[in-house]
């Protein structure tokens, strides 16, 4: 004759099951918190601004070149047109980023590396959520075009208010680079 499990055994199994459910729930909450938390930001001193979307900072006593994600600013050597006159919009874009970044430090969330071995990052003048998002502000001021959906609203605002490069005609930075690419032979010494 097989006896039915005692009520004490059933109680133990219920407790174990509840403990297992609680443990799974805590593990699930920890995983969700880990996924949703932002990437930790590096706080780095600014060394200098290269152009409208690139800058050099110092990390662990070594220079680190950062390219701002989500934007493409006019190149430093690039000119734009206002009617019949040309103006150095690339230099103005660099000046604008210098003013925004100030003397640093910057708070950057590193995303990846690009094909030129630059660190891709979103940088702010103060830790998130404070400070100015440099990519958003460069786009809002009209010195860069958006390369992702993140800054499309800022680009539309700059274009509507004719700020920065939107004051006149300009060649998109990617197209300008393609036509002004420095050849590798131009960079090699003649006796090489």
N, C-alpha and C positions, 0 to 999 in steps of 0.2 A: 504494500500500500504506500502510495506516494503522498506525502503530506504537503499541504500548501505552504508557501513561504510564510514565515512568521511576520507579524506586523513590524517587529524590530528590524528585520532584514530589509523590508520595504522602506522603512524610515531611513536606514543608512544609505540605500541606493538613491533616494530622493535628495538627501543632503549632498551626496557626491555629484549628482546631476546638476543641482543648483550651483554648487561650487564651480563645476566645469563651465556652466553657462556664464557665471560671473567672470571667470577668468577669460573666456572668449570675448565677452563684452569689453572688458578692460583692454585686451590686446587689440581689438578692433578700434576702440577710441584712440589708443596710442598711435596706431597706424594712420588714422585719419588726421590726427594732429600733426604727425610727422610730414605727411603729404601736403597739408595745407599751409604749413608754416613757410614764410618766405626764406629764400636763400640768405644765409648770413652775409652781411655787408662788410667789406673791408674798409677800414678807415685809413686812408693813405694821404700823405702830404703831396701837394701839387708841385711838380718841378717846373713844367712849362706847357703852354698850349701850342700844339703843332699847327693845326688848322681848325676849321669850324666843327669837326667831329672827332678829332684825335688829340690826345694829350699824353704827357709823360708824367707819371707819378713815381714815388719811391716806395718800394715794398721790400722789407728785409734788407735794407741798405743797398738795393740794386734798382736801377731804373726799370720801369715797366710801362710799355706803350699801351694805351687803352684807346679803343675805338668805340664810340658811343653806339649802342644798339638801337635799331629802329629808325635811324635817320641817315641821310646822305647829304652832307653840306657841300657847298661849292668849294672847289679846290683853291688853295692859297694863291696859285698863279692864274686863276680864272678871272676873266673880265665879263661884265654884263653890260647891257645897253639900256639907256634911257633916251628914247628918241634916237637922235643921231650921235649922241655922245656915249663913250665907253667909260666905265668906272670899275675900279678894282674891287668887285664884290667879294672875292675870295679873301682879301685882306680885311675887309669889313666884317666878314663872318668870323674870322679868327679873333678880331678885336672884341666882337660881341661875346664869344665864348670866354675870352680872358676876363671880361667884366662880370659875367655870370659866375664863373668859378672863383673869382676873387683870388685870395692868397691861399685858399684851401683851409683845412684838409677837406677831402672829398670822401663820400661814403658810397662805395661802388659794389653792386651786386654782379659778380662775375657770371657770365653765361657760357662762354666757350672761347676758342682761339680761331682766328680766320686764316686764310691761306698765306698771309704775310706774317704769320706768327704774332699778330697783335691780339691782345686780350679784349674780347668783346664784353662790354659791361654797361649797365645802366647806372649812372652816377647822379648823386644828389649833393647839395651843399650842406645838408645836415641829415642825420639819420631819419629813415622812413618813420612816420609819415610827414615829418617836418622837412623844411628846406625846399629847394627848387630842384625839380627833375631837369637836368641839363638838356636832355634830348627833347623833352616836351617844350621847354622854353625856347630853344634854338629854332624849333619848327614854328612855334607860335609867333616868334619875332620875324619869321620869314627868311632865315639864313640857311635853312635845310629843308629838304623834302622828306616826307615820310616813306619809309621802306617797309613798314608793317602797318597793320590796322591800329596799332596802339596810338599813333599820333596823327591819324587822318583828320580828326576834328580840328587839331591845332593847325594843320596845313590848310584846311578849308578856311579857317578864320584869317590866317595870314594872307591867303590869296584874295579873299573878299575885301580885306582892308588895305591891300596893296602894300604890304610891309616887306622890307628886305629885298630879296631877289625878285619878288612879285611886283616891284615898282615898274619894271620894264620887261625886256626880253632877256632870256638866259638859256643856255644849253644845260640840260639836266647833267648833274655831275658825272654820272656813269657814262653818258655819251661823250662828254668833254674828255674824260680820262681815256676813252677808247681812241679818240682822234689825236690825243697829245701824249700817248704812251711813249715813255723813253725806251729806246731800243737798248738791248744789252750791249751792243757794239759801241754805243755812245758812252757807256760807262766803263768800258775796258780801256786800259792804257794802250797806247799805240805799239809798244814793244812786247805786248803779251802774246 
